[in-house]
Amino acid sequence: MIEFSLINQIFVLLINFIGLGLIFLVYLNNRKAKLNQIFSILTIFIILWISLSYISDLPNQVHQDLIWIRLNLVAVILFFVAMYFFSIYFPQKKQKSPILDKIILTIGIIFSLLSLFTDFFIKDIEFKKWGSEPIFGKGESIFFGTIIILTFLILWRIFKKYFKLPQNEKLKVQYFLIGLFLFALFNFVFNVIVPIITKTYQYYRFGDYSAFFLLGFTAYAIVARRLFDIKVILTEVFTVIVALILFIQAIVASSLVMKILNTGIFLLFCLFGYFLVKSVIREVELRQEVERLSQTKSEFISIASHQLRTPLTAVKGYISMILDGTYGQLAEKQAKPLENVYQSNERLIRLVNDLLNLSRLDAGKIEFSPELISLEEMVSDIIEELRINAEKKGLYIKMVKPQEPLPKIMVDQDKLRQVILNIVDNAIKYTKEGGVTFELKKLDEQEEIKVSDTGEGMDEKELNSLFQMFSRATAGTQLHAEGAGLGLYVARQFIEMHGGKIWAESPGKRRGSTFYIQLPIHLSLKLLKSKTRTIINKQKHFI
């Protein structure tokens, strides 16, 4: 019993010391901020809650036990009222509900008076070996019911704001919720589970002591300008909990030998915990640095691509005019080199476009603009556009029309066109004889585009890595070394943006390839909202 009393004393002193320190830290951080003021009041009520509970069990306070327990209940009531008003200002102030606020404040005052001067909530106390236990009056269910309602109101206010907050503010809420979760978990364990197992409420105060987590996480979320990763905080919490347990074991050890042994273990763990936390912080900082560099890379690629595209387009225009004879007739030996320059410029333009799309995908700045179109008409236009290139190589390009007209489909026409052009352009490049065939068909609630060629084909390994970034098949690297391997990666992103699928099949080397694109006929409203929300969120993150 002496050991248990000593443990209680240690925890109460720690909570008081930490609580007063947090009040000092948060209040002085910004004295005029309502949030900081309410947090300080909230912390005072928690300190009173825990201290009064401890005082009520002291042997020399037997005759005043009922007063201390009732005062303890007042502190609990006012804590939850303060928590409600805290939820109004945390992490940002939102419009208050004047009527509801006044009702809750009035309930707090009435409950406090009833607790202090009547036996409505607590009518008596019962003395146990481990201390005093309250005997609740007629208002027990009203009291706990009100506490539950207040808890739901607090969480409702917090979650209502959460989804509209910027990322850094969301992180503050996450810290608060972790502290609240640990507080609730410990109270559930020591006020529900342990009493069921041990048939006693002797250990319920350890649930109260977990208020340390709620205070610590909340104070950190209010004061810290730069919030560390949740992983760091959880590691620190784990380290502190284990260190406290080892420290208590060292104090309450029965013999000098055990005290020395436990103290040694405690000191060793503190050293280990220090290096553990330090390594986790280092890992998180490295990851954040990688993310920052990745964002910088995306910004650079985006700016560079924009800057390159304008002069390349101008070069294309002038070369095209020269080849068309706008500036006079060309000699045959001049036309061929200029044609090569034109094709090289086209490849650069495609590369710049792929890089620009890649940077926009990374930054979440891709615009998604679906419209109702006919796939047959789109594919027919693409075939006519690429027919000259195919015929120059002696290849055919054709479409097998469906037996019945396909229904119109909701897609982003520009992006789907870019995907198909990329696939067909590759097919023409890597096909020496034969050609390219389109097939369109309806599959339940989807439409399928099938593009088959008689080209170089691919093995299983190449097929598995085909749609990854900077990945190219063997034929691509051998026949056209200038490609960057970005086109099909971007194509997959665009198709998935529609809620569709894209893949390739091939019977093997020199046996051709077939690309499949499946798209939902009706682009669901849920998917549209999801894509729009993703784009907006990524833009915020990018900015």
C-alpha positions as CSV (number, residue, x, y, z in Angstrom):
1,M,0.0,0.0,0.0
2,I,2.9,2.3,0.8
3,E,4.4,1.7,-2.6
4,F,1.1,2.3,-4.4
5,S,0.6,5.6,-2.4
6,L,4.1,6.6,-3.4
7,I,3.4,6.0,-7.1
8,N,0.3,8.1,-6.9
9,Q,2.2,10.9,-5.2
10,I,4.8,10.8,-7.9
11,F,2.3,11.0,-10.7
12,V,0.3,13.8,-9.1
13,L,3.4,15.9,-8.6
14,L,4.5,15.2,-12.2
15,I,1.1,16.2,-13.6
16,N,1.1,19.4,-11.5
17,F,4.6,20.3,-12.6
18,I,4.0,19.5,-16.3
19,G,0.6,21.2,-16.2
20,L,1.9,24.5,-14.7
21,G,4.8,24.4,-17.2
22,L,2.4,24.0,-20.1
23,I,0.3,26.9,-18.8
24,F,3.4,29.1,-18.6
25,L,4.5,28.0,-22.1
26,V,1.2,28.4,-23.9
27,Y,-0.1,31.5,-22.2
28,L,3.1,33.5,-22.5
29,N,3.4,32.4,-26.2
30,N,0.4,34.6,-26.9
31,R,-1.4,36.1,-23.9
32,K,-4.1,37.8,-26.0
33,A,-5.1,34.7,-28.0
34,K,-8.5,33.3,-26.8
35,L,-7.2,29.8,-27.7
36,N,-4.2,30.1,-25.4
37,Q,-6.3,31.5,-22.6
38,I,-8.9,28.7,-22.8
39,F,-6.1,26.1,-22.9
40,S,-4.7,27.6,-19.7
41,I,-8.1,27.4,-18.0
42,L,-8.5,23.8,-19.3
43,T,-5.2,22.8,-17.8
44,I,-6.1,24.3,-14.4
45,F,-9.2,22.2,-14.3
46,I,-7.3,19.1,-15.1
47,I,-4.7,19.9,-12.4
48,L,-7.6,20.4,-9.9
49,W,-9.4,17.2,-11.1
50,I,-6.3,15.1,-10.4
51,S,-5.1,16.9,-7.2
52,L,-8.5,16.9,-5.5
53,S,-8.9,13.2,-6.3
54,Y,-5.6,12.5,-4.7
55,I,-6.3,14.7,-1.6
56,S,-9.6,12.9,-1.0
57,D,-7.7,9.7,-0.4
58,L,-5.2,11.1,2.2
59,P,-5.6,9.5,5.6
60,N,-5.7,12.8,7.4
61,Q,-8.6,14.0,5.2
62,V,-11.2,11.4,6.2
63,H,-13.7,13.9,7.7
64,Q,-13.5,16.2,4.6
65,D,-13.6,13.4,2.0
66,L,-17.1,14.2,0.8
67,I,-16.2,17.8,0.2
68,W,-13.0,17.0,-1.7
69,I,-14.8,14.4,-3.9
70,R,-17.6,16.9,-4.7
71,L,-15.1,19.6,-5.5
72,N,-13.4,17.0,-7.7
73,L,-16.7,16.4,-9.6
74,V,-17.0,20.2,-10.1
75,A,-13.5,20.2,-11.7
76,V,-14.6,17.4,-14.0
77,I,-17.7,19.3,-15.0
78,L,-15.9,22.5,-15.7
79,F,-13.1,20.7,-17.6
80,F,-15.6,19.4,-20.1
81,V,-17.3,22.8,-20.4
82,A,-13.9,24.4,-21.0
83,M,-13.1,21.6,-23.6
84,Y,-16.3,22.6,-25.5
85,F,-15.3,26.2,-25.7
86,F,-11.7,25.2,-26.6
87,S,-13.2,23.3,-29.6
88,I,-14.7,26.6,-30.9
89,Y,-11.3,28.2,-31.2
90,F,-9.1,25.2,-32.0
91,P,-7.3,25.1,-34.4
92,Q,-9.0,28.2,-35.9
93,K,-12.0,30.2,-34.6
94,K,-15.2,29.4,-36.4
95,Q,-18.6,31.0,-36.0
96,K,-20.0,30.4,-32.6
97,S,-23.5,29.2,-31.7
98,P,-24.6,31.8,-29.1
99,I,-27.6,30.0,-27.8
100,L,-25.9,26.6,-27.5
101,D,-22.8,28.2,-25.9
102,K,-25.0,29.9,-23.3
103,I,-26.9,26.6,-22.6
104,I,-23.7,24.7,-22.0
105,L,-22.2,27.4,-19.8
106,T,-25.5,27.5,-17.8
107,I,-25.4,23.7,-17.4
108,G,-21.8,23.8,-16.2
109,I,-22.8,26.3,-13.5
110,I,-26.0,24.5,-12.4
111,F,-24.2,21.1,-12.3
112,S,-21.4,22.7,-10.2
113,L,-23.9,24.1,-7.7
114,L,-25.8,20.8,-7.5
115,S,-22.6,18.9,-6.9
116,L,-21.3,21.2,-4.2
117,F,-24.5,21.8,-2.1
118,T,-26.8,18.8,-2.8
119,D,-26.6,15.0,-2.8
120,F,-28.1,14.9,-6.3
121,F,-24.8,13.7,-7.9
122,I,-22.8,12.4,-4.9
123,K,-24.8,11.5,-1.8
124,D,-22.1,9.8,0.2
125,I,-18.7,8.1,0.2
126,E,-17.6,4.5,1.0
127,F,-14.2,3.8,2.5
128,K,-12.1,1.1,1.0
129,K,-8.7,-0.3,1.8
130,W,-7.2,1.7,-1.1
131,G,-9.2,4.9,-0.4
132,S,-12.6,6.5,-0.7
133,E,-15.2,5.6,-3.4
134,P,-18.1,8.0,-4.2
135,I,-21.7,6.7,-3.9
136,F,-23.7,8.4,-6.7
137,G,-27.1,9.9,-6.1
138,K,-30.2,10.1,-8.4
139,G,-28.4,12.3,-10.9
140,E,-25.7,9.8,-11.9
141,S,-27.1,8.9,-15.3
142,I,-27.9,12.6,-16.0
143,F,-24.3,13.5,-15.1
144,F,-22.6,10.9,-17.3
145,G,-25.1,11.3,-20.1
146,T,-24.3,15.1,-20.2
147,I,-20.5,14.3,-20.3
148,I,-21.1,11.9,-23.3
149,I,-23.2,14.5,-25.1
150,L,-20.5,17.2,-24.5
151,T,-17.8,14.8,-25.8
152,F,-19.7,14.2,-29.0
153,L,-20.3,18.0,-29.4
154,I,-16.6,18.6,-29.0
155,L,-15.6,15.9,-31.6
156,W,-18.4,17.1,-34.0
157,R,-17.0,20.7,-33.9
158,I,-13.4,19.5,-34.5
159,F,-14.3,17.1,-37.3
160,K,-16.6,19.7,-39.0
161,K,-13.7,22.0,-39.3
162,Y,-11.0,19.4,-40.0
163,F,-11.9,18.7,-43.7
164,K,-11.9,22.4,-44.6
165,L,-8.5,23.2,-43.0
166,P,-5.1,23.6,-44.8
167,Q,-2.7,20.7,-44.3
168,N,-0.7,22.3,-41.5
169,E,-3.8,23.1,-39.5
170,K,-5.0,19.5,-40.1
171,L,-1.8,18.3,-38.6
172,K,-2.6,20.3,-35.4
173,V,-6.0,18.6,-35.1
174,Q,-4.3,15.2,-35.6
175,Y,-2.0,15.9,-32.6
176,F,-5.0,16.9,-30.5
177,L,-6.9,13.8,-31.5
178,I,-4.0,11.5,-30.7
179,G,-3.8,13.1,-27.2
180,L,-7.6,12.7,-26.8
181,F,-7.4,9.1,-28.0
182,L,-4.7,8.2,-25.5
183,F,-6.6,9.9,-22.7
184,A,-9.8,8.0,-23.6
185,L,-8.0,4.7,-24.0
186,F,-6.3,4.9,-20.6
187,N,-9.5,5.9,-18.9
188,F,-11.3,3.0,-20.6
189,V,-8.6,0.5,-19.5
190,F,-8.3,1.7,-15.9
191,N,-12.0,2.6,-15.3
192,V,-13.7,-0.3,-17.2
193,I,-11.3,-3.2,-18.0
194,V,-9.2,-3.2,-14.9
195,P,-12.1,-3.0,-12.4
196,I,-13.8,-5.9,-14.2
197,I,-10.7,-8.0,-13.8
198,T,-9.6,-6.9,-10.3
199,K,-13.1,-6.2,-8.9
200,T,-11.8,-2.9,-7.5
201,Y,-11.6,0.7,-8.6
202,Q,-8.2,1.1,-6.9
203,Y,-6.3,2.0,-10.1
204,Y,-8.8,4.4,-11.7
205,R,-6.6,7.4,-11.1
206,F,-4.1,6.1,-13.7
207,G,-6.8,6.9,-16.2
208,D,-6.9,10.4,-14.9
209,Y,-3.2,10.7,-15.1
210,S,-3.3,10.1,-18.8
211,A,-4.5,13.7,-19.1
212,F,-0.8,14.3,-19.5
213,F,-1.0,13.1,-23.1
214,L,-4.0,15.3,-23.9
215,L,-2.3,18.4,-22.4
216,G,1.1,17.7,-24.0
217,F,-0.2,17.0,-27.5
218,T,-2.6,19.9,-27.5
219,A,0.0,22.4,-26.1
220,Y,2.5,21.3,-28.8
221,A,-0.2,21.8,-31.5
222,I,-0.9,25.3,-30.3
223,V,2.7,26.5,-29.7
224,A,4.9,24.8,-32.3
225,R,5.4,26.7,-35.4
226,R,6.8,23.7,-37.2
227,L,5.1,20.5,-36.4
228,F,7.1,17.3,-36.4
229,D,5.9,14.1,-38.0
230,I,3.4,12.1,-36.0
231,K,5.9,9.2,-36.1
232,V,8.4,11.3,-34.1
233,I,5.9,12.2,-31.4
234,L,4.6,8.6,-31.0
235,T,8.2,7.4,-30.6
236,E,8.8,10.1,-27.9
237,V,5.5,9.1,-26.1
238,F,6.6,5.5,-26.1
239,T,10.0,6.4,-24.8
240,V,8.6,8.6,-22.0
241,I,6.0,5.9,-20.9
242,V,8.6,3.2,-20.7
243,A,11.0,5.5,-18.9
244,L,8.4,6.5,-16.3
245,I,7.6,2.8,-15.6
246,L,11.3,2.0,-15.2
247,F,11.7,5.0,-12.9
248,I,8.8,4.0,-10.7
249,Q,10.2,0.5,-10.5
250,A,13.5,1.8,-9.3
251,I,11.9,3.9,-6.6
252,V,9.6,1.2,-5.2
253,A,12.1,-1.6,-5.4
254,S,12.1,-3.6,-2.2
255,S,15.9,-4.0,-1.7
256,L,18.9,-1.9,-2.3
257,V,20.3,-4.3,-4.9
258,M,17.0,-4.1,-6.9
259,K,17.0,-0.3,-6.6
260,I,20.5,-0.2,-8.1
261,L,19.7,-2.7,-10.8
262,N,16.4,-0.9,-11.8
263,T,18.1,2.5,-11.8
264,G,20.8,1.1,-14.1
265,I,18.2,-0.2,-16.5
266,F,16.3,3.1,-16.3
267,L,19.5,5.1,-17.2
268,L,20.4,2.7,-20.0
269,F,16.9,2.9,-21.5
270,C,17.1,6.8,-21.3
271,L,20.3,6.6,-23.3
272,F,18.7,4.2,-25.8
273,G,15.5,6.3,-26.0
274,Y,17.5,9.4,-26.8
275,F,19.3,7.8,-29.7
276,L,16.0,6.2,-30.9
277,V,14.2,9.5,-31.0
278,K,17.1,11.2,-32.6
279,S,17.3,8.6,-35.4
280,V,13.6,8.9,-36.0
281,I,13.8,12.7,-36.2
282,R,16.7,12.3,-38.7
283,E,14.7,9.9,-40.8
284,V,11.7,12.3,-40.9
285,E,13.9,15.3,-41.8
286,L,15.5,13.3,-44.6
287,R,12.1,12.3,-46.0
288,Q,10.9,15.9,-45.8
289,E,14.1,17.1,-47.6
290,V,13.5,14.5,-50.3
291,E,9.9,15.7,-50.7
292,R,11.1,19.3,-50.8
293,L,13.6,18.4,-53.5
294,S,11.0,16.5,-55.4
295,Q,8.7,19.5,-55.4
296,T,11.6,21.8,-56.5
297,K,12.3,19.3,-59.3
298,S,8.7,19.4,-60.4
299,E,8.7,23.2,-60.4
300,F,11.9,23.3,-62.4
301,I,10.7,20.9,-65.0
302,S,7.4,22.8,-65.3
303,I,9.1,26.1,-65.8
304,A,11.8,24.7,-68.1
305,S,9.1,22.9,-70.2
306,H,7.1,26.1,-70.6
307,Q,10.2,28.0,-71.6
308,L,11.2,25.4,-74.1
309,R,7.9,24.8,-75.7
310,T,7.5,28.3,-77.1
311,P,10.8,28.4,-79.1
312,L,10.3,24.8,-80.3
313,T,6.9,25.6,-81.6
314,A,8.3,28.7,-83.4
315,V,11.1,26.5,-84.9
316,K,8.5,24.0,-86.1
317,G,6.4,26.7,-87.7
318,Y,9.3,28.2,-89.6
319,I,10.7,24.9,-90.8
320,S,7.2,23.9,-92.0
321,M,6.9,27.1,-94.0
322,I,10.3,26.6,-95.5
323,L,9.4,23.0,-96.5
324,D,6.1,24.2,-98.0
325,G,8.0,26.7,-100.2
326,T,6.8,29.9,-98.5
327,Y,10.3,31.3,-98.7
328,G,11.1,29.9,-102.2
329,Q,11.6,26.5,-103.7
330,L,14.1,24.2,-102.0
331,A,16.7,22.1,-103.8
332,E,16.2,18.3,-103.2
333,K,19.5,18.1,-101.2
334,Q,18.2,20.9,-98.9
335,A,14.8,19.4,-98.3
336,K,15.9,16.1,-96.8
337,P,18.1,17.6,-94.0
338,L,15.3,20.1,-93.2
339,E,12.8,17.2,-93.0
340,N,15.2,15.5,-90.5
341,V,15.4,18.7,-88.5
342,Y,11.6,19.0,-88.5
343,Q,11.2,15.4,-87.2
344,S,13.9,16.0,-84.5
345,N,12.0,19.1,-83.5
346,E,8.8,17.1,-83.3
347,R,10.4,14.6,-81.0
348,L,11.7,17.4,-78.7
349,I,8.2,18.9,-78.6
350,R,6.7,15.5,-77.6
351,L,9.4,15.1,-74.9
352,V,8.7,18.6,-73.6
353,N,5.0,17.9,-73.5
354,D,5.6,14.6,-71.6
355,L,7.8,16.4,-69.1
356,L,5.2,19.1,-68.7
357,N,2.5,16.6,-68.1
358,L,4.7,14.7,-65.6
359,S,5.4,17.9,-63.6
360,R,1.7,18.8,-63.6
361,L,0.7,15.3,-62.5
362,D,3.3,15.5,-59.6
363,A,2.0,18.9,-58.6
364,G,-1.7,18.0,-59.0
365,K,-2.2,20.8,-61.6
366,I,-3.7,18.6,-64.3
367,E,-7.1,19.9,-65.4
368,F,-9.8,17.3,-65.8
369,S,-12.4,18.4,-68.3
370,P,-14.7,15.6,-69.4
371,E,-17.2,16.0,-72.3
372,L,-19.6,13.7,-74.2
373,I,-17.9,12.4,-77.4
374,S,-18.0,9.6,-80.0
375,L,-15.0,7.3,-79.8
376,E,-15.5,6.3,-83.4
377,E,-15.2,9.8,-84.6
378,M,-12.1,10.5,-82.5
379,V,-10.3,7.3,-83.7
380,S,-11.2,8.1,-87.3
381,D,-9.7,11.6,-87.0
382,I,-6.5,10.1,-85.4
383,I,-6.2,7.6,-88.2
384,E,-6.5,10.3,-90.9
385,E,-3.9,12.4,-89.0
386,L,-1.3,9.5,-88.9
387,R,-2.1,7.9,-92.2
388,I,0.6,9.9,-94.1
389,N,3.3,8.8,-91.6
390,A,2.2,5.2,-91.8
391,E,2.1,5.2,-95.6
392,K,5.6,6.7,-95.8
393,K,6.8,3.5,-94.1
394,G,4.6,1.3,-96.4
395,L,2.3,0.4,-93.4
396,Y,-1.5,0.3,-93.3
397,I,-3.6,1.9,-90.5
398,K,-7.2,1.0,-90.3
399,M,-10.2,0.6,-88.0
400,V,-12.6,-2.4,-87.7
401,K,-15.9,-0.6,-87.0
402,P,-18.3,-2.1,-84.5
403,Q,-21.4,-3.8,-85.8
404,E,-23.6,-1.3,-84.0
405,P,-22.8,2.4,-83.3
406,L,-21.3,2.8,-79.9
407,P,-23.0,5.2,-77.4
408,K,-21.2,8.5,-76.7
409,I,-18.9,8.4,-73.8
410,M,-17.9,11.0,-71.1
411,V,-14.1,11.6,-71.3
412,D,-11.5,14.3,-71.3
413,Q,-11.0,14.4,-75.1
414,D,-7.6,16.1,-75.2
415,K,-6.1,13.6,-72.7
416,L,-7.6,10.5,-74.3
417,R,-6.5,11.7,-77.8
418,Q,-2.9,12.2,-76.4
419,V,-3.0,8.6,-75.0
420,I,-4.1,7.1,-78.3
421,L,-1.7,9.2,-80.4
422,N,1.2,8.1,-78.2
423,I,0.3,4.4,-78.6
424,V,-0.2,4.6,-82.4
425,D,2.9,6.7,-82.9
426,N,4.9,4.1,-81.1
427,A,3.3,1.3,-83.1
428,I,4.2,3.0,-86.4
429,K,7.8,3.6,-85.1
430,Y,8.4,0.0,-84.1
431,T,6.7,-1.8,-87.0
432,K,8.7,-2.6,-90.2
433,E,6.0,-4.2,-92.2
434,G,2.2,-4.8,-91.8
435,G,0.4,-2.1,-89.9
436,V,-1.9,-1.0,-87.1
437,T,-5.5,-2.0,-86.5
438,F,-8.1,-0.4,-84.3
439,E,-11.0,-2.3,-82.9
440,L,-13.8,-0.6,-80.8
441,K,-16.4,-2.5,-78.8
442,K,-18.9,-2.1,-76.0
443,L,-18.5,-4.2,-72.8
444,D,-21.4,-3.9,-70.5
445,E,-20.9,-0.4,-69.0
446,Q,-17.5,0.1,-70.6
447,E,-16.1,0.8,-74.1
448,E,-12.9,-0.8,-75.2
449,I,-10.2,0.5,-77.6
450,K,-8.0,-2.2,-78.9
451,V,-4.8,-1.1,-80.9
452,S,-2.9,-4.0,-82.5
453,D,0.3,-3.8,-84.5
454,T,2.5,-6.3,-86.4
455,G,5.7,-4.8,-84.9
456,E,8.6,-6.0,-82.7
457,G,6.5,-7.3,-79.9
458,M,7.6,-7.6,-76.2
459,D,8.5,-10.3,-73.7
460,E,6.9,-10.8,-70.3
461,K,9.5,-8.7,-68.4
462,E,9.0,-5.7,-70.8
463,L,5.2,-6.0,-70.5
464,N,5.4,-5.9,-66.7
465,S,7.5,-2.7,-66.6
466,L,6.0,-1.0,-69.7
467,F,3.8,1.7,-68.0
468,Q,6.4,2.7,-65.4
469,M,8.3,6.0,-65.4
470,F,11.3,6.0,-67.7
471,S,10.7,2.4,-68.7
472,R,11.1,1.4,-72.4
473,A,11.0,-1.9,-74.2
474,T,14.1,-3.3,-75.9
475,A,12.7,-2.4,-79.4
476,G,12.4,1.2,-78.2
477,T,16.0,1.5,-77.1
478,Q,17.3,-0.3,-80.2
479,L,15.3,1.3,-82.9
480,H,14.6,4.8,-81.4
481,A,17.2,5.7,-78.8
482,E,15.9,9.3,-78.3
483,G,12.7,8.4,-76.3
484,A,12.5,9.1,-72.6
485,G,10.0,6.4,-71.6
486,L,7.5,8.9,-70.2
487,G,4.7,8.7,-72.7
488,L,3.1,5.4,-71.5
489,Y,3.5,6.4,-67.9
490,V,1.6,9.6,-68.5
491,A,-1.0,7.6,-70.6
492,R,-1.7,5.3,-67.7
493,Q,-2.2,8.3,-65.3
494,F,-4.6,9.9,-67.7
495,I,-6.7,6.7,-68.2
496,E,-6.8,6.0,-64.4
497,M,-7.9,9.6,-64.0
498,H,-11.1,8.5,-65.9
499,G,-11.5,5.4,-63.7
500,G,-10.4,3.2,-66.6
501,K,-7.7,0.6,-67.3
502,I,-4.9,0.4,-69.8
503,W,-2.6,-2.6,-70.4
504,A,-0.6,-4.3,-73.2
505,E,-0.3,-7.9,-74.4
506,S,2.2,-9.6,-76.8
507,P,2.7,-13.2,-77.8
508,G,6.5,-12.5,-77.9
509,K,9.4,-11.0,-79.8
510,R,8.7,-10.1,-83.4
511,R,5.1,-11.1,-83.1
512,G,3.4,-7.7,-82.6
513,S,1.7,-6.1,-79.6
514,T,-1.8,-5.2,-78.6
515,F,-2.8,-2.3,-76.3
516,Y,-6.2,-2.3,-74.5
517,I,-7.9,0.8,-73.1
518,Q,-11.2,0.3,-71.2
519,L,-13.2,3.4,-70.1
520,P,-16.5,3.6,-68.2
521,I,-19.3,4.9,-70.5
522,H,-20.8,7.0,-67.7
523,L,-18.2,8.9,-65.7
524,S,-19.7,8.8,-62.2
525,L,-20.4,11.9,-60.2
526,K,-18.4,10.4,-57.3
527,L,-15.3,10.0,-59.5
528,L,-15.6,13.5,-60.8
529,K,-15.8,15.0,-57.3
530,S,-12.9,12.8,-56.2
531,K,-10.7,14.0,-59.1
532,T,-11.7,17.6,-58.6
533,R,-10.9,17.4,-54.9
534,T,-7.6,15.7,-55.5
535,I,-6.6,18.4,-58.0
536,I,-7.5,21.2,-55.5
537,N,-5.8,19.5,-52.6
538,K,-2.6,18.9,-54.6
539,Q,-2.6,22.5,-55.8
540,K,-2.8,23.7,-52.2
541,H,0.1,21.4,-51.3
542,F,2.1,22.5,-54.3
543,I,1.6,26.2,-53.5
